[in-house]
């Protein structure tokens, strides 16, 4: 999230984590520069942490969209990244920008030499100017459909 203006004091990840928990968010994992939120597919099952609150010089929100190769076996890599990109493009009008894309292999847990699938991921991010805006944008990002559908 380089390039954003510094608009508020830096918030330590531990303090941001406490704040997010107090606002009812579930934490998936804490990284050096972000707090990934837990997303559930059903009541007790964690799906992933595709939405994160970013710390550092500024506060921000990141989310990642995905297209799975197994869902589109006839698509090439560029088309699959395009599907993931299109999935997140709804947020562009809200001030989000694409900040990263990656092709992530999904390995067989019983045989790490075997690839089960590949995920084509595109990450979008946006700076926020206040803690209220951070909460609002995190809830917005959590509500997005981040999986490219057939």
Secondary structure, DSSP 8 states (H G I E B T S, - for coil): -TT----S----HHHHHHHHHHTT--EEEE-SSEEEEEEEEETTEEEEEEEEEE-SSSEEEEEEEEEEGGGSTT--HHHHHHHHHHHHGGGGGGT-EEEEEEEEEEEETTEEEEEEEEEEEEEEEEEESSHHHHHHHHHHHHHS--B---
